[in-house]
Amino acid sequence: MEAAVFILSLVDCCALIFLSVYFIITLSDLECDYINARSCCSKLNKWVIPEIVGQCFSTMLMLVSMHWFIFLLNLPVAAWNIYRYVKVPMGNMGVFDPTEIHNRGQLKSHMKEAMIKLGYHLLCFFIYLYSMILALIND
C-alpha cells in the first residue's frame, strides 16, 4: 500500500515538473517576444487548474496515508496555488492576464515563481523516489 502511494505521488510529481518546465518555456518565449501576451496567458491559464488539482492530489494522498512530514512539505505550495487562483481580480482573464503581465514586473515574478516551483518539484521527486524505494525494500 505504501509503495503504491509513493508511485502515484511520483507520477503526479513528474506531471507537475512537466508543467513547471512548460510555464518557464512559455514565459521565456513571451519575454523574448516570440509570442504575444494574449496567446501566452491563454496557454498558461489552461494549465492553472490542472496544476492545483495535481498539487492538492499529492497533498491529500500524503494526508490520507499519514506521511506527516511530506504532507506539511506539500501543504504551503497547495495553499499558495489555491490562494493565487482565488485572488484573481474581477475582469482579469485568469492568474496570467495579458493586460497586466508586463506591468509592475509581473513577468519576472511569474518566471521566478515557476523556477522556484521547478526546484520544489524536483526536490519532491527525489523524496518520493527515495520513499518508494524504501517502501518496496521493506515490503
C-alpha positions as CSV (number, residue, x, y, z in Angstrom):
1,M,0.0,0.0,0.0
2,E,2.7,2.4,1.0
3,A,4.7,1.8,-2.3
4,A,1.5,2.5,-4.3
5,V,1.1,5.8,-2.6
6,F,4.6,6.9,-3.5
7,I,4.3,5.5,-7.1
8,L,1.2,7.7,-7.5
9,S,3.0,10.7,-6.0
10,L,6.0,10.1,-8.2
11,V,3.8,10.1,-11.3
12,D,2.0,13.2,-10.1
13,C,5.3,14.9,-9.4
14,C,6.5,14.1,-12.9
15,A,3.4,15.8,-14.3
16,L,4.0,18.9,-12.1
17,I,7.7,19.0,-13.2
18,F,6.5,19.0,-16.8
19,L,4.0,21.8,-16.1
20,S,6.7,23.9,-14.4
21,V,9.0,23.5,-17.3
22,Y,6.2,24.4,-19.7
23,F,5.4,27.5,-17.7
24,I,9.1,28.5,-17.8
25,I,9.4,27.9,-21.6
26,T,6.2,29.8,-22.3
27,L,7.1,32.8,-20.1
28,S,10.6,33.0,-21.6
29,D,9.0,32.9,-25.1
30,L,6.9,35.9,-24.0
31,E,10.0,37.6,-22.6
32,C,11.8,37.2,-25.9
33,D,8.7,38.4,-27.9
34,Y,8.3,35.1,-29.7
35,I,4.6,35.0,-28.7
36,N,2.2,37.8,-27.8
37,A,0.9,38.3,-24.3
38,R,-2.6,37.1,-25.1
39,S,-1.6,33.8,-26.5
40,C,0.9,33.2,-23.7
41,C,-1.6,33.9,-21.0
42,S,-4.3,31.8,-22.6
43,K,-1.8,28.9,-22.9
44,L,-0.8,29.2,-19.2
45,N,-4.3,29.8,-17.8
46,K,-5.4,26.5,-19.3
47,W,-2.9,24.7,-17.0
48,V,-3.6,26.5,-13.7
49,I,-6.5,24.3,-12.6
50,P,-4.6,21.0,-13.5
51,E,-1.6,22.3,-11.5
52,I,-3.9,23.0,-8.5
53,V,-5.5,19.6,-8.8
54,G,-2.2,17.8,-9.1
55,Q,-0.7,19.6,-6.1
56,C,-3.8,19.0,-4.0
57,F,-4.0,15.3,-5.0
58,S,-0.4,14.8,-3.8
59,T,-1.1,16.7,-0.6
60,M,-4.3,14.8,0.2
61,L,-2.6,11.5,-0.7
62,M,0.1,12.2,2.0
63,L,-2.6,13.2,4.5
64,V,-4.6,10.1,4.0
65,S,-1.5,7.8,4.1
66,M,-0.3,9.6,7.3
67,H,3.0,10.8,6.0
68,W,3.0,14.0,8.0
69,F,6.4,15.4,7.1
70,I,5.7,15.2,3.4
71,F,2.1,16.4,3.9
72,L,3.5,19.5,5.7
73,L,6.0,20.0,2.9
74,N,3.2,19.9,0.3
75,L,0.7,22.0,2.2
76,P,2.1,25.5,1.7
77,V,2.5,25.0,-2.1
78,A,-1.0,23.7,-2.5
79,A,-2.3,26.6,-0.3
80,W,-0.4,29.1,-2.4
81,N,-1.7,27.8,-5.7
82,I,-5.3,27.9,-4.3
83,Y,-4.8,31.4,-2.9
84,R,-3.3,32.7,-6.2
85,Y,-6.3,31.3,-8.1
86,V,-8.9,32.7,-5.7
87,K,-7.4,36.2,-5.6
88,V,-7.7,36.9,-9.3
89,P,-9.2,40.3,-9.7
90,M,-12.6,40.6,-11.4
91,G,-12.3,41.3,-15.1
92,N,-8.9,39.5,-15.4
93,M,-8.5,36.6,-17.8
94,G,-7.1,34.4,-15.1
95,V,-4.0,34.1,-13.0
96,F,-2.0,35.2,-16.0
97,D,-3.6,38.3,-17.5
98,P,-2.3,39.8,-20.8
99,T,-3.0,43.4,-19.9
100,E,-1.1,43.2,-16.6
101,I,1.7,40.7,-17.3
102,H,4.2,43.4,-18.5
103,N,3.2,45.9,-15.7
104,R,4.8,46.0,-12.3
105,G,7.3,43.3,-13.2
106,Q,4.7,40.6,-13.1
107,L,6.5,38.7,-15.9
108,K,9.7,38.5,-13.7
109,S,7.7,37.4,-10.7
110,H,5.9,34.7,-12.6
111,M,9.2,33.5,-14.0
112,K,10.7,33.4,-10.6
113,E,7.7,31.6,-9.1
114,A,7.9,29.0,-11.9
115,M,11.6,28.5,-11.2
116,I,11.0,28.0,-7.5
117,K,8.2,25.6,-8.2
118,L,10.5,23.6,-10.5
119,G,13.1,23.3,-7.8
120,Y,10.5,22.4,-5.3
121,H,9.0,19.7,-7.5
122,L,12.5,18.3,-8.3
123,L,13.1,18.1,-4.5
124,C,9.8,16.3,-4.0
125,F,10.6,13.9,-6.9
126,F,13.7,12.7,-5.2
127,I,12.0,12.5,-1.8
128,Y,9.2,10.4,-3.4
129,L,11.7,8.2,-5.3
130,Y,13.6,7.5,-2.1
131,S,10.4,6.8,-0.1
132,M,9.2,4.5,-2.9
133,I,12.4,2.5,-3.0
134,L,12.4,2.3,0.8
135,A,8.8,1.1,0.8
136,L,9.5,-1.5,-1.9
137,I,12.5,-2.8,0.1
138,N,10.5,-3.0,3.3
139,D,7.6,-4.9,1.7
